[in-house]
Amino acid sequence: MPQPPAVLGGGAADPTSWIAAYGSMAADLAAFQATAPMAASFDINDVVTAMEPAYKLGFAWSMEVSHDDLTVRLLHRSGWDHSSTVPTEDANELLTGQLLANLLGIRVAVSAATAQPQPTVIPPTPKAAAKPQPEPQVAAPDPIAEPDEAPADLIGEGSPDTEVLPENLQPLSAADRDTCIAVIKAMSPDARKSFTIEFRNHFNIDREARTISGFITQVQHQQFVQAFLDELELQGVAA
């Protein structure tokens, strides 16, 4: 970091002179950086060549090597100096040049980043061919789904009907709905097919709906089930 100028005779330095000296150094450094040439590399010889205009502005540099540290120091005619230190074991000509370039703000054509080993690019692993997916299995038909072929109407004319009153539109309780579905599933195959046809026709259920169980939701549906069972009994047809 920048250091204040040494005071001859060991006396206390005047803070005002420190500020003036630092301002002088900062102004000269900014002037140098505005027109400084680019160094070809971090090699110390290339950096020193790029530094030549700084000599005219009162800069100099020194390198101090001890048993433990390498210090590169930038000196200015105002008495201020600026230094950077690294362990001696890491010292080499490129690092010395990099330290001096950083102190002066010299741009380098080959940056430190490009001098670092580049990460190995691993090509993407080719994706394996997708395994053919098994065709989805068709679920077993719902016990009360509409039959592929409509059987003969076992009841004939006079299909069960109920008057649509407000109370008939009330929703069924879960228990009543489960009971209706259980009764339908317990019908013989012929009676269940006939019921499915009659229920769809009576309540105008779209043929695309594969099952009627989801439409048994109101009191009128429960009444329809009961009326259907009553007519089967009148005609002597087993449910």
C-alpha positions as a printed Julia matrix, in Angstrom:
239×3 Matrix{Float64}:
   0.0     0.0     0.0
   1.22    3.62   -0.43
   3.59    4.7     2.31
   4.15    8.31    3.45
   7.52    9.83    2.69
  10.31    9.33    5.2
  11.2    12.38    7.31
  14.85   13.33    7.47
  16.25   13.85   10.94
  13.66   11.58   12.55
  11.22   14.41   13.25
   7.49   14.17   12.91
   6.2    14.54    9.37
   3.81   17.35    8.62
   0.4    15.78    7.69
  -0.15   18.63    5.24
   3.01   17.68    3.37
   1.89   14.03    3.34
  -1.32   14.99    1.62
   0.48   17.18   -0.89
   3.01   14.43   -1.63
   0.33   11.81   -2.06
  -1.64   14.13   -4.34
   1.44   14.69   -6.46
   2.06   10.95   -6.81
  -1.62   10.23   -7.6
  -1.69   12.95  -10.27
   1.47   11.66  -11.95
   0.23    8.06  -11.82
  -3.07    9.05  -13.42
  -1.19   10.95  -16.15
   0.96    7.91  -16.86
  -1.99    5.5   -16.98
  -3.84    7.74  -19.44
  -1.15    7.26  -22.11
   0.74    4.16  -20.94
   1.52    1.62  -23.68
   0.37   -1.95  -23.32
   2.96   -4.48  -22.16
   3.45   -7.49  -24.4
   3.36   -9.87  -21.43
   3.96  -10.11  -17.69
   7.64  -10.78  -18.32
   9.55   -8.23  -16.24
  11.46   -6.97  -19.29
   8.19   -6.26  -21.19
   6.7    -4.48  -18.19
   9.82   -2.32  -17.64
   9.74   -1.35  -21.34
   6.1    -0.25  -21.01
   7.04    1.71  -17.87
   9.51    4.01  -19.64
   7.14    7.04  -19.84
   6.72    6.83  -16.05
  10.4     7.64  -15.48
   9.84   11.15  -16.86
   7.06   11.63  -14.27
   9.4    10.86  -11.39
   8.72    7.14  -10.89
  11.23    4.39  -10.26
  11.0     0.84   -8.99
  13.01   -1.57   -6.9
  12.95   -5.23   -5.98
  13.86   -6.48   -2.52
  14.36  -10.17   -1.85
  14.68  -11.6     1.64
  14.71  -15.15    2.93
  10.91  -15.13    3.17
   9.55  -12.41    0.9
   9.86  -10.75   -2.47
   8.85   -7.07   -2.44
   8.38   -4.96   -5.57
   8.34   -1.26   -4.69
   7.15    1.64   -6.83
   8.91    4.9    -5.87
   7.9     8.5    -6.61
   9.86   11.75   -6.44
   7.42   13.09   -3.85
   8.79   10.53   -1.38
   5.74    8.27   -1.46
   6.21    4.65   -2.35
   3.82    1.82   -3.1
   4.77   -1.84   -2.66
   3.48   -5.39   -3.11
   4.92   -8.48   -1.4
   4.7   -12.24   -2.09
   6.45  -15.26   -0.55
   9.91  -15.83   -1.97
   9.08  -19.42   -2.87
   6.5   -18.11   -5.36
   8.85  -15.56   -6.95
   9.7   -15.72  -10.64
  10.15  -13.24  -13.48
   6.51  -13.38  -14.55
   5.25  -12.79  -11.03
   7.69   -9.9   -10.53
   6.47   -8.32  -13.75
   2.86   -8.86  -12.73
   3.41   -7.12   -9.39
   5.05   -4.1   -11.05
   2.33   -3.94  -13.73
  -0.36   -3.98  -11.04
   1.35   -1.17   -9.08
   1.53    1.03  -12.18
  -1.81    0.01  -13.67
  -0.16   -1.19  -16.89
  -2.37   -3.2   -19.22
  -0.93   -6.48  -20.46
  -1.77   -8.06  -23.81
  -1.68  -11.58  -22.41
  -3.75  -11.37  -19.23
  -3.13  -13.41  -16.16
  -6.39  -15.17  -16.79
  -5.29  -16.54  -20.15
  -1.98  -17.6   -18.66
  -3.8   -19.92  -16.27
  -4.51  -23.52  -17.32
  -7.81  -23.67  -19.12
 -10.45  -26.03  -17.82
 -10.87  -29.22  -19.74
 -14.02  -29.2   -21.78
 -15.77  -32.52  -21.51
 -17.98  -33.18  -24.52
 -21.55  -34.05  -23.65
 -22.24  -37.73  -23.45
 -24.42  -38.78  -26.38
 -27.87  -39.58  -25.22
 -28.77  -43.2   -25.48
 -31.59  -44.0   -27.8
 -34.83  -43.84  -25.94
 -36.15  -47.23  -25.07
 -39.54  -47.91  -26.59
 -42.18  -47.46  -23.97
 -44.69  -50.24  -23.56
 -48.11  -49.38  -24.83
 -50.41  -48.37  -22.0
 -52.65  -51.14  -20.92
 -56.31  -50.53  -21.37
 -58.02  -50.55  -18.03
 -60.75  -53.07  -17.45
 -64.14  -51.62  -18.28
 -66.03  -50.08  -15.42
 -68.77  -52.41  -14.2
 -71.32  -49.74  -15.03
 -69.71  -48.38  -18.21
 -71.8   -48.26  -21.35
 -71.73  -51.58  -23.3
 -70.3   -51.67  -26.8
 -73.56  -52.99  -28.13
 -76.89  -51.95  -26.72
 -78.97  -54.93  -25.6
 -82.67  -55.16  -26.14
 -84.64  -52.9   -23.82
 -85.77  -55.24  -21.08
 -88.24  -52.74  -19.73
 -89.81  -51.43  -22.92
 -91.93  -48.31  -23.01
 -92.64  -46.52  -19.8
 -89.05  -46.26  -18.6
 -88.7   -45.13  -14.99
 -89.25  -41.44  -14.68
 -89.38  -39.05  -11.81
 -90.74  -35.57  -11.5
 -87.98  -32.99  -11.31
 -88.75  -31.11   -8.12
 -86.35  -28.81   -6.28
 -85.82  -31.41   -3.57
 -84.91  -33.99   -6.23
 -81.94  -31.82   -7.25
 -80.38  -31.95   -3.78
 -76.96  -33.63   -3.67
 -76.68  -37.16   -2.41
 -74.75  -37.92    0.72
 -71.6   -39.94    0.22
 -73.26  -42.95    1.84
 -76.34  -42.8    -0.42
 -74.18  -42.42   -3.52
 -72.06  -45.41   -2.56
 -75.23  -47.44   -1.98
 -76.6   -46.57   -5.44
 -73.37  -47.59   -7.14
 -73.24  -50.83   -5.14
 -76.83  -51.67   -6.18
 -76.01  -51.04   -9.85
 -72.88  -53.21   -9.7
 -74.91  -55.99   -8.08
 -77.36  -56.13  -11.01
 -77.14  -58.97  -13.5
 -75.14  -58.11  -16.64
 -78.27  -57.72  -18.78
 -80.1   -55.59  -16.22
 -77.0   -53.4   -15.68
 -76.61  -52.81  -19.42
 -80.26  -51.89  -19.73
 -80.01  -49.56  -16.74
 -76.96  -47.85  -18.2
 -78.75  -47.17  -21.48
 -81.88  -45.88  -19.75
 -79.86  -43.66  -17.36
 -77.85  -42.12  -20.2
 -80.95  -41.43  -22.26
 -82.93  -40.02  -19.38
 -80.22  -37.64  -18.15
 -78.69  -36.88  -21.58
 -75.2   -38.09  -20.7
 -72.64  -37.7   -23.48
 -71.6   -41.01  -25.05
 -67.94  -39.97  -24.69
 -68.28  -40.49  -20.95
 -67.13  -44.07  -20.42
 -68.93  -44.54  -17.13
 -72.05  -43.17  -15.49
 -70.85  -43.55  -11.91
 -69.58  -39.98  -11.86
 -73.03  -38.69  -12.77
 -74.86  -40.26   -9.85
 -74.8   -37.21   -7.59
 -78.38  -36.07   -6.9
 -81.54  -37.34   -5.2
 -83.23  -37.73   -8.6
 -80.52  -40.21   -9.6
 -81.19  -42.27   -6.48
 -84.92  -42.17   -7.29
 -84.17  -43.32  -10.83
 -82.31  -46.35   -9.5
 -85.21  -47.25   -7.22
 -87.79  -46.75  -10.0
 -85.76  -48.96  -12.33
 -85.65  -51.75   -9.75
 -89.43  -51.4    -9.19
 -90.2   -51.79  -12.89
 -87.92  -54.81  -13.16
 -89.88  -56.39  -10.32
 -93.24  -55.58  -11.97
 -92.13  -57.2   -15.22
 -90.7   -60.22  -13.45
 -87.19  -59.53  -14.66
 -84.41  -60.48  -12.29
 -82.27  -57.61  -11.21
